Each structure stands twice: as C-alpha cells, then as structure tokens.
Amino acid sequence: MAVNMAELLALLRGPNRASSSSTPPPGQGPTTEPTPWIPPTQAPENMEAPPPPTLHTSMAHPVTGPYPPPPAPTAVRT
C-alpha cells in the first residue's frame, strides 16, 4: 500500500503530461463559473440571531457502581 501511495504521489508531483489536444486552448469555449454567486441571506435589523445550540451541558451526576463504598478510615493509636 505504501508503494502505491509513493507512486501516486510521484505521478502527482511529476510534470504535467497532458497533451494539448486533450485540453482546450485558453480563451476558447464557454466559460462557466464553478460556483455560481448566491446572495447572502440577511436577517432584518430588528431581529436577533438565536444562540447556537448547546452541545454539552455540565451536570453533576452521582457516582454509582456495583460495589458498596469502602468503610470510613479510623484513627490508629500507637
């Protein structure tokens, strides 16, 4: 797989070998814009934009597990 990727990168970095017959000469033929211009959507001035949705809300969750909590430590007298 690494060899195939190396060959592909070598082909992409190599000189452009497209023949002049396969690509039209510059300045001829119809030119179309790849992304047509679309006017931006604007809200009226008196409207406020809604706040973005919250993806994560922080909440305190109690820790629960299958085992009971350990006994409380006691003072050791020596």
PyMOL Python script that loads the backbone (N, CA, C, O; Angstrom):
from pymol import cmd

cmd.read_pdbstr("""\
ATOM      1  N   MET A   1       0.833  -1.198   0.000  1.00  0.00           N
ATOM      2  CA  MET A   1       0.000   0.000   0.000  1.00  0.00           C
ATOM      3  C   MET A   1       0.869   1.249   0.000  1.00  0.00           C
ATOM      4  O   MET A   1       0.565   2.224  -0.689  1.00  0.00           O
ATOM      5  N   ALA A   2       1.966   1.218   0.785  1.00  0.00           N
ATOM      6  CA  ALA A   2       2.854   2.379   0.843  1.00  0.00           C
ATOM      7  C   ALA A   2       3.516   2.614  -0.512  1.00  0.00           C
ATOM      8  O   ALA A   2       3.746   3.757  -0.907  1.00  0.00           O
ATOM      9  N   VAL A   3       3.820   1.527  -1.219  1.00  0.00           N
ATOM     10  CA  VAL A   3       4.437   1.675  -2.540  1.00  0.00           C
ATOM     11  C   VAL A   3       3.452   2.334  -3.495  1.00  0.00           C
ATOM     12  O   VAL A   3       3.834   3.205  -4.276  1.00  0.00           O
ATOM     13  N   ASN A   4       2.196   1.927  -3.438  1.00  0.00           N
ATOM     14  CA  ASN A   4       1.189   2.529  -4.309  1.00  0.00           C
ATOM     15  C   ASN A   4       1.027   4.008  -4.013  1.00  0.00           C
ATOM     16  O   ASN A   4       0.886   4.816  -4.931  1.00  0.00           O
ATOM     17  N   MET A   5       1.045   4.372  -2.725  1.00  0.00           N
ATOM     18  CA  MET A   5       0.919   5.786  -2.366  1.00  0.00           C
ATOM     19  C   MET A   5       2.125   6.572  -2.869  1.00  0.00           C
ATOM     20  O   MET A   5       1.979   7.696  -3.350  1.00  0.00           O
ATOM     21  N   ALA A   6       3.321   5.982  -2.758  1.00  0.00           N
ATOM     22  CA  ALA A   6       4.526   6.667  -3.224  1.00  0.00           C
ATOM     23  C   ALA A   6       4.462   6.877  -4.735  1.00  0.00           C
ATOM     24  O   ALA A   6       4.827   7.941  -5.235  1.00  0.00           O
ATOM     25  N   GLU A   7       3.998   5.864  -5.458  1.00  0.00           N
ATOM     26  CA  GLU A   7       3.876   6.002  -6.912  1.00  0.00           C
ATOM     27  C   GLU A   7       2.849   7.067  -7.278  1.00  0.00           C
ATOM     28  O   GLU A   7       3.060   7.848  -8.206  1.00  0.00           O
ATOM     29  N   LEU A   8       1.740   7.096  -6.547  1.00  0.00           N
ATOM     30  CA  LEU A   8       0.704   8.085  -6.816  1.00  0.00           C
ATOM     31  C   LEU A   8       1.230   9.492  -6.565  1.00  0.00           C
ATOM     32  O   LEU A   8       0.998  10.398  -7.366  1.00  0.00           O
ATOM     33  N   LEU A   9       1.937   9.675  -5.457  1.00  0.00           N
ATOM     34  CA  LEU A   9       2.495  10.997  -5.166  1.00  0.00           C
ATOM     35  C   LEU A   9       3.537  11.393  -6.207  1.00  0.00           C
ATOM     36  O   LEU A   9       3.619  12.560  -6.588  1.00  0.00           O
ATOM     37  N   ALA A  10       4.328  10.435  -6.667  1.00  0.00           N
ATOM     38  CA  ALA A  10       5.318  10.740  -7.697  1.00  0.00           C
ATOM     39  C   ALA A  10       4.630  11.175  -8.987  1.00  0.00           C
ATOM     40  O   ALA A  10       5.101  12.087  -9.666  1.00  0.00           O
ATOM     41  N   LEU A  11       3.517  10.527  -9.326  1.00  0.00           N
ATOM     42  CA  LEU A  11       2.792  10.920 -10.532  1.00  0.00           C
ATOM     43  C   LEU A  11       2.184  12.310 -10.378  1.00  0.00           C
ATOM     44  O   LEU A  11       2.176  13.103 -11.320  1.00  0.00           O
ATOM     45  N   LEU A  12       1.674  12.599  -9.177  1.00  0.00           N
ATOM     46  CA  LEU A  12       1.065  13.908  -8.967  1.00  0.00           C
ATOM     47  C   LEU A  12       2.101  15.023  -8.970  1.00  0.00           C
ATOM     48  O   LEU A  12       1.819  16.135  -9.415  1.00  0.00           O
ATOM     49  N   ARG A  13       3.294  14.729  -8.478  1.00  0.00           N
ATOM     50  CA  ARG A  13       4.340  15.756  -8.421  1.00  0.00           C
ATOM     51  C   ARG A  13       5.090  15.900  -9.741  1.00  0.00           C
ATOM     52  O   ARG A  13       5.770  16.902  -9.962  1.00  0.00           O
ATOM     53  N   GLY A  14       4.974  14.921 -10.604  1.00  0.00           N
ATOM     54  CA  GLY A  14       5.704  14.943 -11.861  1.00  0.00           C
ATOM     55  C   GLY A  14       5.190  16.027 -12.791  1.00  0.00           C
ATOM     56  O   GLY A  14       4.188  16.677 -12.494  1.00  0.00           O
ATOM     57  N   PRO A  15       5.874  16.229 -13.924  1.00  0.00           N
ATOM     58  CA  PRO A  15       5.437  17.257 -14.878  1.00  0.00           C
ATOM     59  C   PRO A  15       4.077  16.909 -15.470  1.00  0.00           C
ATOM     60  O   PRO A  15       3.697  15.740 -15.544  1.00  0.00           O
ATOM     61  N   ASN A  16       3.364  17.927 -15.885  1.00  0.00           N
ATOM     62  CA  ASN A  16       2.047  17.727 -16.481  1.00  0.00           C
ATOM     63  C   ASN A  16       2.241  17.156 -17.876  1.00  0.00           C
ATOM     64  O   ASN A  16       2.822  17.808 -18.743  1.00  0.00           O
ATOM     65  N   ARG A  17       1.762  15.957 -18.089  1.00  0.00           N
ATOM     66  CA  ARG A  17       1.977  15.304 -19.384  1.00  0.00           C
ATOM     67  C   ARG A  17       0.715  15.265 -20.229  1.00  0.00           C
ATOM     68  O   ARG A  17       0.631  14.486 -21.179  1.00  0.00           O
ATOM     69  N   ALA A  18      -0.259  16.086 -19.899  1.00  0.00           N
ATOM     70  CA  ALA A  18      -1.482  16.109 -20.693  1.00  0.00           C
ATOM     71  C   ALA A  18      -1.165  16.673 -22.069  1.00  0.00           C
ATOM     72  O   ALA A  18      -0.469  17.681 -22.190  1.00  0.00           O
ATOM     73  N   SER A  19      -1.670  16.030 -23.086  1.00  0.00           N
ATOM     74  CA  SER A  19      -1.407  16.519 -24.435  1.00  0.00           C
ATOM     75  C   SER A  19      -2.252  17.751 -24.700  1.00  0.00           C
ATOM     76  O   SER A  19      -3.301  17.948 -24.088  1.00  0.00           O
ATOM     77  N   SER A  20      -1.782  18.570 -25.614  1.00  0.00           N
ATOM     78  CA  SER A  20      -2.503  19.808 -25.902  1.00  0.00           C
ATOM     79  C   SER A  20      -3.847  19.519 -26.569  1.00  0.00           C
ATOM     80  O   SER A  20      -4.738  20.367 -26.552  1.00  0.00           O
ATOM     81  N   SER A  21      -4.001  18.334 -27.155  1.00  0.00           N
ATOM     82  CA  SER A  21      -5.267  18.029 -27.809  1.00  0.00           C
ATOM     83  C   SER A  21      -6.352  17.676 -26.790  1.00  0.00           C
ATOM     84  O   SER A  21      -7.542  17.794 -27.083  1.00  0.00           O
ATOM     85  N   SER A  22      -5.944  17.242 -25.591  1.00  0.00           N
ATOM     86  CA  SER A  22      -6.960  16.853 -24.620  1.00  0.00           C
ATOM     87  C   SER A  22      -7.476  18.041 -23.820  1.00  0.00           C
ATOM     88  O   SER A  22      -8.553  17.962 -23.230  1.00  0.00           O
ATOM     89  N   THR A  23      -6.736  19.128 -23.790  1.00  0.00           N
ATOM     90  CA  THR A  23      -7.194  20.317 -23.072  1.00  0.00           C
ATOM     91  C   THR A  23      -7.410  21.439 -24.073  1.00  0.00           C
ATOM     92  O   THR A  23      -6.557  21.678 -24.929  1.00  0.00           O
ATOM     93  N   PRO A  24      -8.531  22.127 -23.978  1.00  0.00           N
ATOM     94  CA  PRO A  24      -8.783  23.206 -24.934  1.00  0.00           C
ATOM     95  C   PRO A  24      -7.818  24.362 -24.697  1.00  0.00           C
ATOM     96  O   PRO A  24      -7.415  24.616 -23.562  1.00  0.00           O
ATOM     97  N   PRO A  25      -7.450  25.056 -25.759  1.00  0.00           N
ATOM     98  CA  PRO A  25      -6.556  26.196 -25.607  1.00  0.00           C
ATOM     99  C   PRO A  25      -7.243  27.287 -24.791  1.00  0.00           C
ATOM    100  O   PRO A  25      -8.467  27.406 -24.832  1.00  0.00           O
ATOM    101  N   PRO A  26      -6.474  28.084 -24.052  1.00  0.00           N
ATOM    102  CA  PRO A  26      -7.091  29.121 -23.229  1.00  0.00           C
ATOM    103  C   PRO A  26      -7.785  30.173 -24.081  1.00  0.00           C
ATOM    104  O   PRO A  26      -7.323  30.509 -25.172  1.00  0.00           O
ATOM    105  N   GLY A  27      -8.883  30.680 -23.579  1.00  0.00           N
ATOM    106  CA  GLY A  27      -9.594  31.744 -24.270  1.00  0.00           C
ATOM    107  C   GLY A  27     -10.660  31.260 -25.228  1.00  0.00           C
ATOM    108  O   GLY A  27     -11.349  32.081 -25.834  1.00  0.00           O
ATOM    109  N   GLN A  28     -10.819  29.979 -25.387  1.00  0.00           N
ATOM    110  CA  GLN A  28     -11.836  29.481 -26.303  1.00  0.00           C
ATOM    111  C   GLN A  28     -12.839  28.637 -25.536  1.00  0.00           C
ATOM    112  O   GLN A  28     -12.523  28.058 -24.496  1.00  0.00           O
ATOM    113  N   GLY A  29     -14.035  28.580 -26.058  1.00  0.00           N
ATOM    114  CA  GLY A  29     -15.073  27.763 -25.452  1.00  0.00           C
ATOM    115  C   GLY A  29     -15.828  28.534 -24.387  1.00  0.00           C
ATOM    116  O   GLY A  29     -15.381  29.590 -23.940  1.00  0.00           O
ATOM    117  N   PRO A  30     -16.968  28.007 -23.984  1.00  0.00           N
ATOM    118  CA  PRO A  30     -17.765  28.704 -22.969  1.00  0.00           C
ATOM    119  C   PRO A  30     -17.090  28.607 -21.603  1.00  0.00           C
ATOM    120  O   PRO A  30     -16.564  27.561 -21.222  1.00  0.00           O
ATOM    121  N   THR A  31     -17.120  29.703 -20.893  1.00  0.00           N
ATOM    122  CA  THR A  31     -16.563  29.689 -19.540  1.00  0.00           C
ATOM    123  C   THR A  31     -17.721  29.730 -18.555  1.00  0.00           C
ATOM    124  O   THR A  31     -18.574  30.617 -18.612  1.00  0.00           O
ATOM    125  N   THR A  32     -17.737  28.779 -17.673  1.00  0.00           N
ATOM    126  CA  THR A  32     -18.774  28.751 -16.649  1.00  0.00           C
ATOM    127  C   THR A  32     -18.108  28.888 -15.296  1.00  0.00           C
ATOM    128  O   THR A  32     -17.026  28.350 -15.061  1.00  0.00           O
ATOM    129  N   GLU A  33     -18.758  29.601 -14.427  1.00  0.00           N
ATOM    130  CA  GLU A  33     -18.226  29.777 -13.084  1.00  0.00           C
ATOM    131  C   GLU A  33     -18.479  28.486 -12.312  1.00  0.00           C
ATOM    132  O   GLU A  33     -19.608  27.996 -12.299  1.00  0.00           O
ATOM    133  N   PRO A  34     -17.451  27.923 -11.667  1.00  0.00           N
ATOM    134  CA  PRO A  34     -17.648  26.650 -10.975  1.00  0.00           C
ATOM    135  C   PRO A  34     -18.656  26.746  -9.831  1.00  0.00           C
ATOM    136  O   PRO A  34     -19.422  25.808  -9.605  1.00  0.00           O
ATOM    137  N   THR A  35     -18.666  27.858  -9.112  1.00  0.00           N
ATOM    138  CA  THR A  35     -19.659  28.041  -8.047  1.00  0.00           C
ATOM    139  C   THR A  35     -20.409  29.324  -8.335  1.00  0.00           C
ATOM    140  O   THR A  35     -19.857  30.413  -8.174  1.00  0.00           O
ATOM    141  N   PRO A  36     -21.654  29.216  -8.755  1.00  0.00           N
ATOM    142  CA  PRO A  36     -22.411  30.433  -9.058  1.00  0.00           C
ATOM    143  C   PRO A  36     -22.590  31.273  -7.806  1.00  0.00           C
ATOM    144  O   PRO A  36     -22.692  30.738  -6.702  1.00  0.00           O
ATOM    145  N   TRP A  37     -22.630  32.589  -7.975  1.00  0.00           N
ATOM    146  CA  TRP A  37     -22.755  33.501  -6.849  1.00  0.00           C
ATOM    147  C   TRP A  37     -24.171  33.483  -6.330  1.00  0.00           C
ATOM    148  O   TRP A  37     -25.130  33.621  -7.089  1.00  0.00           O
ATOM    149  N   ILE A  38     -24.291  33.315  -5.038  1.00  0.00           N
ATOM    150  CA  ILE A  38     -25.597  33.325  -4.390  1.00  0.00           C
ATOM    151  C   ILE A  38     -25.576  34.461  -3.381  1.00  0.00           C
ATOM    152  O   ILE A  38     -24.670  34.523  -2.550  1.00  0.00           O
ATOM    153  N   PRO A  39     -26.550  35.363  -3.433  1.00  0.00           N
ATOM    154  CA  PRO A  39     -26.529  36.474  -2.481  1.00  0.00           C
ATOM    155  C   PRO A  39     -26.680  35.956  -1.051  1.00  0.00           C
ATOM    156  O   PRO A  39     -27.429  35.008  -0.815  1.00  0.00           O
ATOM    157  N   PRO A  40     -25.977  36.568  -0.095  1.00  0.00           N
ATOM    158  CA  PRO A  40     -26.079  36.103   1.287  1.00  0.00           C
ATOM    159  C   PRO A  40     -27.462  36.376   1.864  1.00  0.00           C
ATOM    160  O   PRO A  40     -28.104  37.374   1.536  1.00  0.00           O
ATOM    161  N   THR A  41     -27.898  35.490   2.708  1.00  0.00           N
ATOM    162  CA  THR A  41     -29.185  35.663   3.368  1.00  0.00           C
ATOM    163  C   THR A  41     -28.992  36.605   4.545  1.00  0.00           C
ATOM    164  O   THR A  41     -28.101  36.404   5.370  1.00  0.00           O
ATOM    165  N   GLN A  42     -29.823  37.627   4.621  1.00  0.00           N
ATOM    166  CA  GLN A  42     -29.681  38.602   5.694  1.00  0.00           C
ATOM    167  C   GLN A  42     -30.968  38.661   6.499  1.00  0.00           C
ATOM    168  O   GLN A  42     -32.069  38.601   5.951  1.00  0.00           O
ATOM    169  N   ALA A  43     -30.806  38.779   7.808  1.00  0.00           N
ATOM    170  CA  ALA A  43     -31.960  38.922   8.690  1.00  0.00           C
ATOM    171  C   ALA A  43     -32.291  40.401   8.810  1.00  0.00           C
ATOM    172  O   ALA A  43     -31.402  41.241   8.672  1.00  0.00           O
ATOM    173  N   PRO A  44     -33.547  40.735   9.063  1.00  0.00           N
ATOM    174  CA  PRO A  44     -33.894  42.140   9.283  1.00  0.00           C
ATOM    175  C   PRO A  44     -33.109  42.700  10.469  1.00  0.00           C
ATOM    176  O   PRO A  44     -32.698  41.954  11.358  1.00  0.00           O
ATOM    177  N   GLU A  45     -32.906  44.014  10.474  1.00  0.00           N
ATOM    178  CA  GLU A  45     -32.081  44.632  11.504  1.00  0.00           C
ATOM    179  C   GLU A  45     -32.679  44.495  12.899  1.00  0.00           C
ATOM    180  O   GLU A  45     -31.936  44.471  13.880  1.00  0.00           O
ATOM    181  N   ASN A  46     -33.992  44.405  13.012  1.00  0.00           N
ATOM    182  CA  ASN A  46     -34.608  44.372  14.332  1.00  0.00           C
ATOM    183  C   ASN A  46     -34.666  42.961  14.928  1.00  0.00           C
ATOM    184  O   ASN A  46     -35.216  42.784  16.015  1.00  0.00           O
ATOM    185  N   MET A  47     -34.120  41.971  14.254  1.00  0.00           N
ATOM    186  CA  MET A  47     -34.141  40.604  14.777  1.00  0.00           C
ATOM    187  C   MET A  47     -32.766  40.234  15.306  1.00  0.00           C
ATOM    188  O   MET A  47     -31.744  40.598  14.725  1.00  0.00           O
ATOM    189  N   GLU A  48     -32.756  39.501  16.424  1.00  0.00           N
ATOM    190  CA  GLU A  48     -31.501  38.999  16.975  1.00  0.00           C
ATOM    191  C   GLU A  48     -31.314  37.566  16.516  1.00  0.00           C
ATOM    192  O   GLU A  48     -32.274  36.807  16.381  1.00  0.00           O
ATOM    193  N   ALA A  49     -30.070  37.213  16.282  1.00  0.00           N
ATOM    194  CA  ALA A  49     -29.789  35.839  15.884  1.00  0.00           C
ATOM    195  C   ALA A  49     -29.963  34.934  17.098  1.00  0.00           C
ATOM    196  O   ALA A  49     -29.565  35.299  18.204  1.00  0.00           O
ATOM    197  N   PRO A  50     -30.551  33.762  16.903  1.00  0.00           N
ATOM    198  CA  PRO A  50     -30.711  32.851  18.039  1.00  0.00           C
ATOM    199  C   PRO A  50     -29.347  32.333  18.493  1.00  0.00           C
ATOM    200  O   PRO A  50     -28.426  32.223  17.683  1.00  0.00           O
ATOM    201  N   PRO A  51     -29.214  32.016  19.774  1.00  0.00           N
ATOM    202  CA  PRO A  51     -27.928  31.499  20.248  1.00  0.00           C
ATOM    203  C   PRO A  51     -27.665  30.126  19.633  1.00  0.00           C
ATOM    204  O   PRO A  51     -28.603  29.395  19.317  1.00  0.00           O
ATOM    205  N   PRO A  52     -26.398  29.780  19.464  1.00  0.00           N
ATOM    206  CA  PRO A  52     -26.087  28.466  18.888  1.00  0.00           C
ATOM    207  C   PRO A  52     -26.533  27.361  19.839  1.00  0.00           C
ATOM    208  O   PRO A  52     -26.583  27.570  21.052  1.00  0.00           O
ATOM    209  N   PRO A  53     -26.856  26.195  19.305  1.00  0.00           N
ATOM    210  CA  PRO A  53     -27.311  25.105  20.173  1.00  0.00           C
ATOM    211  C   PRO A  53     -26.190  24.642  21.094  1.00  0.00           C
ATOM    212  O   PRO A  53     -25.018  24.653  20.716  1.00  0.00           O
ATOM    213  N   THR A  54     -26.557  24.239  22.293  1.00  0.00           N
ATOM    214  CA  THR A  54     -25.578  23.748  23.256  1.00  0.00           C
ATOM    215  C   THR A  54     -25.353  22.268  22.992  1.00  0.00           C
ATOM    216  O   THR A  54     -26.295  21.476  22.959  1.00  0.00           O
ATOM    217  N   LEU A  55     -24.097  21.914  22.807  1.00  0.00           N
ATOM    218  CA  LEU A  55     -23.781  20.522  22.521  1.00  0.00           C
ATOM    219  C   LEU A  55     -23.589  19.716  23.797  1.00  0.00           C
ATOM    220  O   LEU A  55     -23.860  18.515  23.825  1.00  0.00           O
ATOM    221  N   HIS A  56     -23.119  20.380  24.859  1.00  0.00           N
ATOM    222  CA  HIS A  56     -22.865  19.658  26.098  1.00  0.00           C
ATOM    223  C   HIS A  56     -23.236  20.543  27.273  1.00  0.00           C
ATOM    224  O   HIS A  56     -22.802  21.692  27.359  1.00  0.00           O
ATOM    225  N   THR A  57     -24.027  20.014  28.161  1.00  0.00           N
ATOM    226  CA  THR A  57     -24.349  20.751  29.376  1.00  0.00           C
ATOM    227  C   THR A  57     -23.691  20.039  30.533  1.00  0.00           C
ATOM    228  O   THR A  57     -23.795  18.819  30.660  1.00  0.00           O
ATOM    229  N   SER A  58     -23.015  20.791  31.374  1.00  0.00           N
ATOM    230  CA  SER A  58     -22.336  20.166  32.502  1.00  0.00           C
ATOM    231  C   SER A  58     -23.330  19.982  33.639  1.00  0.00           C
ATOM    232  O   SER A  58     -24.005  20.925  34.052  1.00  0.00           O
ATOM    233  N   MET A  59     -23.408  18.775  34.128  1.00  0.00           N
ATOM    234  CA  MET A  59     -24.308  18.440  35.224  1.00  0.00           C
ATOM    235  C   MET A  59     -23.547  17.563  36.203  1.00  0.00           C
ATOM    236  O   MET A  59     -22.625  16.840  35.823  1.00  0.00           O
ATOM    237  N   ALA A  60     -23.942  17.634  37.465  1.00  0.00           N
ATOM    238  CA  ALA A  60     -23.332  16.777  38.475  1.00  0.00           C
ATOM    239  C   ALA A  60     -24.098  15.464  38.517  1.00  0.00           C
ATOM    240  O   ALA A  60     -25.306  15.444  38.749  1.00  0.00           O
ATOM    241  N   HIS A  61     -23.388  14.379  38.292  1.00  0.00           N
ATOM    242  CA  HIS A  61     -24.002  13.060  38.329  1.00  0.00           C
ATOM    243  C   HIS A  61     -23.417  12.289  39.504  1.00  0.00           C
ATOM    244  O   HIS A  61     -22.200  12.284  39.688  1.00  0.00           O
ATOM    245  N   PRO A  62     -24.251  11.644  40.294  1.00  0.00           N
ATOM    246  CA  PRO A  62     -23.694  10.835  41.386  1.00  0.00           C
ATOM    247  C   PRO A  62     -22.956   9.628  40.822  1.00  0.00           C
ATOM    248  O   PRO A  62     -23.353   9.047  39.813  1.00  0.00           O
ATOM    249  N   VAL A  63     -21.881   9.270  41.495  1.00  0.00           N
ATOM    250  CA  VAL A  63     -21.100   8.124  41.053  1.00  0.00           C
ATOM    251  C   VAL A  63     -21.740   6.878  41.640  1.00  0.00           C
ATOM    252  O   VAL A  63     -21.850   6.732  42.857  1.00  0.00           O
ATOM    253  N   THR A  64     -22.150   6.003  40.777  1.00  0.00           N
ATOM    254  CA  THR A  64     -22.755   4.756  41.234  1.00  0.00           C
ATOM    255  C   THR A  64     -21.967   3.608  40.652  1.00  0.00           C
ATOM    256  O   THR A  64     -21.480   3.682  39.523  1.00  0.00           O
ATOM    257  N   GLY A  65     -21.844   2.557  41.416  1.00  0.00           N
ATOM    258  CA  GLY A  65     -21.102   1.407  40.939  1.00  0.00           C
ATOM    259  C   GLY A  65     -21.685   0.139  41.525  1.00  0.00           C
ATOM    260  O   GLY A  65     -22.594   0.199  42.353  1.00  0.00           O
ATOM    261  N   PRO A  66     -21.178  -1.002  41.110  1.00  0.00           N
ATOM    262  CA  PRO A  66     -21.724  -2.272  41.591  1.00  0.00           C
ATOM    263  C   PRO A  66     -21.275  -2.608  43.017  1.00  0.00           C
ATOM    264  O   PRO A  66     -21.838  -3.514  43.632  1.00  0.00           O
ATOM    265  N   TYR A  67     -20.267  -1.896  43.561  1.00  0.00           N
ATOM    266  CA  TYR A  67     -19.736  -2.221  44.876  1.00  0.00           C
ATOM    267  C   TYR A  67     -20.106  -1.139  45.884  1.00  0.00           C
ATOM    268  O   TYR A  67     -20.215   0.033  45.524  1.00  0.00           O
ATOM    269  N   PRO A  68     -20.301  -1.527  47.151  1.00  0.00           N
ATOM    270  CA  PRO A  68     -20.588  -0.518  48.175  1.00  0.00           C
ATOM    271  C   PRO A  68     -19.330   0.300  48.467  1.00  0.00           C
ATOM    272  O   PRO A  68     -18.223  -0.165  48.192  1.00  0.00           O
ATOM    273  N   PRO A  69     -19.474   1.495  49.013  1.00  0.00           N
ATOM    274  CA  PRO A  69     -18.296   2.316  49.304  1.00  0.00           C
ATOM    275  C   PRO A  69     -17.445   1.670  50.395  1.00  0.00           C
ATOM    276  O   PRO A  69     -17.972   0.930  51.225  1.00  0.00           O
ATOM    277  N   PRO A  70     -16.147   1.936  50.408  1.00  0.00           N
ATOM    278  CA  PRO A  70     -15.276   1.342  51.430  1.00  0.00           C
ATOM    279  C   PRO A  70     -15.598   1.931  52.801  1.00  0.00           C
ATOM    280  O   PRO A  70     -16.166   3.020  52.890  1.00  0.00           O
ATOM    281  N   PRO A  71     -15.244   1.229  53.858  1.00  0.00           N
ATOM    282  CA  PRO A  71     -15.520   1.759  55.193  1.00  0.00           C
ATOM    283  C   PRO A  71     -14.691   3.018  55.453  1.00  0.00           C
ATOM    284  O   PRO A  71     -13.608   3.190  54.894  1.00  0.00           O
ATOM    285  N   ALA A  72     -15.213   3.880  56.299  1.00  0.00           N
ATOM    286  CA  ALA A  72     -14.521   5.124  56.616  1.00  0.00           C
ATOM    287  C   ALA A  72     -13.247   4.810  57.389  1.00  0.00           C
ATOM    288  O   ALA A  72     -13.231   3.885  58.201  1.00  0.00           O
ATOM    289  N   PRO A  73     -12.180   5.567  57.147  1.00  0.00           N
ATOM    290  CA  PRO A  73     -10.929   5.305  57.878  1.00  0.00           C
ATOM    291  C   PRO A  73     -11.094   5.642  59.365  1.00  0.00           C
ATOM    292  O   PRO A  73     -11.834   6.554  59.735  1.00  0.00           O
ATOM    293  N   THR A  74     -10.397   4.894  60.188  1.00  0.00           N
ATOM    294  CA  THR A  74     -10.431   5.143  61.631  1.00  0.00           C
ATOM    295  C   THR A  74      -9.042   5.549  62.091  1.00  0.00           C
ATOM    296  O   THR A  74      -8.044   5.191  61.465  1.00  0.00           O
ATOM    297  N   ALA A  75      -8.981   6.286  63.171  1.00  0.00           N
ATOM    298  CA  ALA A  75      -7.696   6.731  63.709  1.00  0.00           C
ATOM    299  C   ALA A  75      -6.976   5.553  64.348  1.00  0.00           C
ATOM    300  O   ALA A  75      -7.581   4.759  65.068  1.00  0.00           O
ATOM    301  N   VAL A  76      -5.691   5.449  64.079  1.00  0.00           N
ATOM    302  CA  VAL A  76      -4.884   4.375  64.651  1.00  0.00           C
ATOM    303  C   VAL A  76      -4.049   4.975  65.778  1.00  0.00           C
ATOM    304  O   VAL A  76      -3.311   5.936  65.560  1.00  0.00           O
ATOM    305  N   ARG A  77      -4.164   4.398  67.014  1.00  0.00           N
ATOM    306  CA  ARG A  77      -3.400   4.903  68.161  1.00  0.00           C
ATOM    307  C   ARG A  77      -2.212   3.983  68.396  1.00  0.00           C
ATOM    308  O   ARG A  77      -2.331   2.759  68.341  1.00  0.00           O
ATOM    309  N   THR A  78      -1.093   4.583  68.651  1.00  0.00           N
ATOM    310  CA  THR A  78       0.088   3.765  68.934  1.00  0.00           C
ATOM    311  C   THR A  78       0.574   3.929  70.341  1.00  0.00           C
ATOM    312  O   THR A  78       1.560   3.305  70.730  1.00  0.00           O
TER     313      THR A  78
END
""", "prot")
cmd.dss("prot")
cmd.show_as("cartoon", "prot")
cmd.util.cbc("prot")
cmd.orient("prot")
